Amino acid sequence: MTSNRVSRIACIATGQKTCHDETGRQIECQRSGQDAEFQAGISWPEPRFIVNDECVDDRLTGLMWTRKANFADFPLQWIEALDFVREMNRQQVLGFSDWRLPNRRELRSLLDFQTRKPALPAHHPFSDVFLGWYWTSTTAAIAPEHAWYVHMEGARMFYGGKDQSYLVWPVRGEGNGAVLQTGQDHCYDSQGQYMNCAGSSQDAEYRTGKDWPSPRFVENDEYIEDHLTGLCWRRSADLTGKPVSWMQALAAIDKLNQQAGVRRWRLPNIN
């Protein structure tokens, strides 16, 4: 649960603009407690994307993407995907030699949670967007023989074996700080074994994104301030004491705000 106490939020807004009940029916957003009521986070510039020949600049994040979203044409295994991007750099494809496979935060930064098929901002300029899984350079720490991937049909994210084959969408640039570092600082081979990060082209080699401050978290009575995101979180990570439905979660936070006499807390959005 986050609080509006810290006004400047360093996370990207999700793009969601409508609210819905538990049946999926659209409802008024006012006092719904849903993402689209608050639209918290860094607002998207207009226009967001600038086309530069076969590249696209994202003014929200400061990153540059290939305009062709399926740049390798065919699905590749994870190690093959990393090799493919290294070969792009050797050949200075599109005039650059610093392409990389995006980490999971970078790839998710493209997503618009208001849209589907594809889950990209309306009127985006990209071509060859495949409604399937795209690799990231981020290993799944829970099972390091797996890596994270993102689905462009409906904005899902999950992890799967590095021996599976998915698509490649290269990115370049350091960004403008709107995308936060993932925190990954180890590299792993396709069997999940530790390996040297130098030359691996993995997330932990580049560590792109906004640096984490130290200390990141500062305790204040019943809440914690996160100096990376500008958000406040309640110290207790279990408000209800048991699993609840989405509508029950929203109701629990509304009750919390009523007890406090101020509408401070909200259910966090996906970013």
N, C-alpha and C positions, 0 to 999 in steps of 0.2 A: 504494500500500500504506500502510495506516495502522497506528499503534502504539497500544497501550493505555496508554502511558507517561503521557499527559495524561488524567486521569480524567474531567474534566468536558467533555462533548461538546455543542456548541451546535447540532448538526443534529437534525432530527426523526427519530425511529425510523420504520422503514418499515412496521411492522405485520406483517411476515412471521414466522410461527411454526412452519413446517414446513421440512424439508430434503429434498432430492431428488437422485438420481443422474442420470447423463447420459441415461438413458432416460425420466426423469420419475417413476420409482418413488420413493415416499416412503421415507426412511431415517432412522436415528437421528441426531440433531443433534450429539451429543457427539463432539468432535474432528473434526467434518466441515469446520470452517473456514468454514462458510456463514453468511450473514446471520442466520438464525434461531437459530444457536447463541449469538451474541453479543447480538443485539437491541440494538445500540448506538444511542445517541442519546437525545433527550428522550422520556421515556415519556408515553403518552397518558393523560390524566385520565379518570376514570369518575364520572359520565357525561362524555363528550367534548362533546356538543352539547346546547345548551339552546334550546328553541323559544320564540320571543317573537313571537306572532301569525304574521305572514308572513315573519319574519326568523329566522335561526338564528345563535346565538353559538357560536363554536368556542373552547372553553376551552383547547385546546392552543396555538392561535396568537394568540388575542385578536382575531381578525377576525370580522366579521359578514357573512353571506351571505343572499341572498334564499332563502326556503325553496323557491320554484319554481326549478328548475335551468335551465329553458328559458324565461327571462323574456321574451325577445323573440318567442316563439312560432315564428318562422321563421328560417332561416339568413340571415346578413347578411355582406356584405363587411366587411373590417377597418375601413375608414374609416366605414362605416355603423354598425358596432358601437360605435365610439368616440362617434359622434354620438348613437346611441341612449341611451347612458349619460348623456351631457350633457343630453339632453332629460329623462331621469328626474330629474336634479338641478334643472332649471328648474321641473319640476312638483312637486318635493319628494315623490316617490313613496315610499310607506310611511313618510312623515314625516321623510325625510332628504334632504339636498342635497349629500352628499359621496360618492355612489356612484362607482365606477370599474370599468373592465375590469381584472381581476386580472393582475398580472405572472406570469411563468412559474413562479417559485418559490411564489407565493401559490396558484395553481391546483393545482400539484402537491402542495401541503401537504395537500389534501383526500384524496389517493389512499391507498388501502390496498393494498399489494402482496401481500397474502394472498388478496385477493378478485378477482372479475371479474364482469362483466355485472350491475351496474356495479362498477368498481374503487374502491368507496367503503367506508368502515368498516361492518361488519355493524350492522344495526338503525339505520342513519342515518335522519334525519327528513325528508330532502329529497323533493320530488315532481317529476314530469315530467323525470326524468333520462333523457336521450336517449343511446343507446349509439353515440355518434359523436364528432366533433371539436368542441372548444370553443376559441374564440379566447383568447389572452392579449394584453396590451398591449405585449409585448416584441418588438422587431424582431430578426430573425436577422442578426447582424453579418456573417456569411459571405456574405449576399445580402440587402441591406437593402430590396429590394422585396418581401421575404418577412417573415412574422411567425411566431412560435411558436404551436403549438396542441397541445392535450392530448386524448387519446381516452379516453372514459369506459368503454369496454367492457373494455379490458385494460391501462390505465395507460400506453399508449404516448405519446411526445412527439416531434413533428417540426415542421418548418417548411414553409410553403407560400406561394404568391403571395397578396398582399393583395387581389387581385381575386377570389379564391375566396370561397365563402360557407359560414360555419360558425356555431355557436351562441354565445349570450351568457349568462354567469352573473355578475351583478354582485356586487361585494364592497365593503365599506367598513371604516374603522377603521385605526389606525396599527399595530395588532398589539402583541405583548408582547415582541418580540425573538426569538421562536422561529423566525421566518422571516427569512432573511438577504437583504440587498439583492442585486440581480442584477449590479450593476456597470455597468449601462447608463447612459450620460450624454449620449447624443445622440438626437435625434428625427429621423424620416425620414417622407417622404410615401409615397404608394402606389407611386410610381415608384422609390423608394429614394434620393431626393435629400434632403440635409440640409434641415431646416426648424427654425424657432424652436419651442422646447418650450412656451412660454407658451400656455396654452389648448389644447394638443394632446391632453390627457388620456392621453398615452402614459407608459409605464414611466419614462422619463428625466425627465419633468416632476415626478412624485411622488417617485420614489426611496424608496419605502416599504420598510421592513425594517430589520434591525439594521445599523448603520453599520460599515464596514470600518475597522479600526484602522490606524494608521500608525506604524511599519511593520507590515505584515500578517505578513510572513514573517521569521523569525529563524533563522539558520544555526547548527547545532550539529554539528560534525564530519560524520558521514555522514547526518544527517537534518535535516529542516526543520520547525520548529514553526510552525503556522498559528494566529496569535492571534485570528483571527476564529472559527474552529470549535473550537479546543482540540485539534486533531488533530496528530499527527506523521507526516511523510511521509519516506520514504527519498529522499535527494538524487538518486540515479539512478532515472530514470523507466522503466527497462527492465530488470527483474530477469532475464528469461530470454534476452534478446538476440535474440529472434525471436517471431513470433506463435505462440500456443499455444492449445489448447482450454481450456475452463473448468476441467475436472478437472485438467489439467496445471498450470494457474495455481494452483489450490488446493494441489497437491502441491509446487510450487516454493516456496510460502510456508511450508508445513509443514517442508520441508527447511531453509529459512533459519532457522526457529525452533529446529530440532534442532541446527544448527551453533552457534547462539548460546547454547544451553542454557537458554533461557527462551522461553516462548510469548508473544512481544511483538507480532509482526506479523500482519496479517490482510488479506484482500482487501477493499477498501472496498465498502460497500453502495451502492445507487443514489442515496441522498441525500447 
